[in-house]
C-alpha cells in the first residue's frame, strides 16, 4: 500500500511540474515548433545520445572487469541498459540503484556483489562528476549573463563532493564505525521483534574497499574512466545545442553545458528520474538566460528529452525484456 502511495505521489509531482510549465507556455505552439523542426538535426540528437550511452556504459563495464566481471563488453552494455531503467524511473534513484547493477553483474558472473557495488559506485562518480566539471567550464565561458553566485555554488558543491569522497577513502575508520553502529542497531531491532539478529556489515565494507583498492591500482582503467566519462557527458550536453539548431535558434555549447548541469539539481524532487523538474528548469533557463521564446524553449526541451531520457528508457526497456520473460 505504501509503495502505491509513493508511486502516486511521484506521478502527481511530475504532473504538477509539467502543469507549471504549460501555464506559461502554449503547448500547441510548442508542438508546432517541434513539427517544423529540421529532421537532419533531430537525427543527430539520437546519434549523439547513442554515442554518449556507449561511452558511459564502457566506463561501468571496464571497472567491473577489474573486480571479476567476465561477461564481456556486449553483455556488460546490455546490463547497463537494464540498469538505466531502474535509475531513470524511480524517485531519488541516483542515490540507491547502484545495488541493481551490482546484483545483475554478480548474478551469472564470477564476481562478488560487494566488489561489483564498489566498481559501480566509482563508475557513477566518473560518469556523473563531469556534469559539474564540464558544467562549471560552460558557465565560466558563458559567465557574462549567468546569475551571480552560480559558479561559486558549483565550485562549493564539487569541492564538497571531493571532500566527502576523500574522507570516505582515506579515513575508512569513519565508514567502518558508521556501519558498526548501523548493524548494531539493525540487530537490536531484529532481536526486539523476535527475529534472528544476524545482520553483518564489517566484512561487506572490507570487500567494498578491496574493490576500490583493486580499481585504483589500475591507473589505465581509472584514466580511461575519466576520459570516457567526460566524453560521454560532452555527447549528452551537445544535443541541447543541436536541438536549438533544429528549431532555428542558437544555444551556445557553454550555456548548454551549464543548463544540463543545473538540471541535475532536480534530483531533489520526488519524481521518476527527475521528470517534470528537469523540463521546468530547462525551459526556465532557456527563456531567462538564453533569451529564447517560451514556445521555442519548450520545443527545444521536448526534443532534447525525447532524444536523451525517453530514448534511453526505450533502449533499456528493450534490453530488460528477457528479465521480464524470465
Secondary structure as GFF3:
##gff-version 3
##sequence-region A 1 326
A	DSSP	alpha_helix	2	24	.	.	.	ID=ss1
A	DSSP	alpha_helix	27	35	.	.	.	ID=ss2
A	DSSP	alpha_helix	39	66	.	.	.	ID=ss3
A	DSSP	alpha_helix	72	87	.	.	.	ID=ss4
A	DSSP	three_ten_helix	93	95	.	.	.	ID=ss5
A	DSSP	alpha_helix	98	107	.	.	.	ID=ss6
A	DSSP	alpha_helix	113	128	.	.	.	ID=ss7
A	DSSP	alpha_helix	130	141	.	.	.	ID=ss8
A	DSSP	three_ten_helix	143	145	.	.	.	ID=ss9
A	DSSP	alpha_helix	150	170	.	.	.	ID=ss10
A	DSSP	alpha_helix	172	192	.	.	.	ID=ss11
A	DSSP	alpha_helix	202	216	.	.	.	ID=ss12
A	DSSP	alpha_helix	219	246	.	.	.	ID=ss13
A	DSSP	alpha_helix	253	263	.	.	.	ID=ss14
A	DSSP	three_ten_helix	264	268	.	.	.	ID=ss15
A	DSSP	three_ten_helix	272	274	.	.	.	ID=ss16
A	DSSP	alpha_helix	277	288	.	.	.	ID=ss17
A	DSSP	alpha_helix	294	305	.	.	.	ID=ss18
A	DSSP	pi_helix	306	310	.	.	.	ID=ss19
A	DSSP	alpha_helix	311	325	.	.	.	ID=ss20
###
